[in-house]
Amino acid sequence: MLNWPELGKVFIIVGVLLTMLGFFFLFKDKLPFAPGRLPGDIVIKRDNFTFYFPLGTCILLSVILSLIFFLWRR
C-alpha cells in the first residue's frame, strides 16, 4: 500500500538535497574546503602521471551520510 504523506516527505527531502547540491556546484570554486582540496586528500603529480585519492573527502562524505541516515531512521 502506498503511503502518500511519506512519499511527499521523500520528495521534499530529495528536492532540498538536489537544491543544496546545485548551489554547491555553482559556488564550489569559491569554497575554501571544496572536494579535492581537503586535508587528507592525496595528490601525486609526476611528469605524465597524476594520482588522486580523495581520502579526506571520502571520510567527510561518510560522516555526513551516516548522520543523514541516522536522523532518517529516528
Summary of the structure (lengths in Angstrom):
residues: 74
radius of gyration: 17.3
end to end distance: 21.8
largest distance: 59.6
contacts: 135
relative contact order: 0.08
helix: 62%
strand: 11%
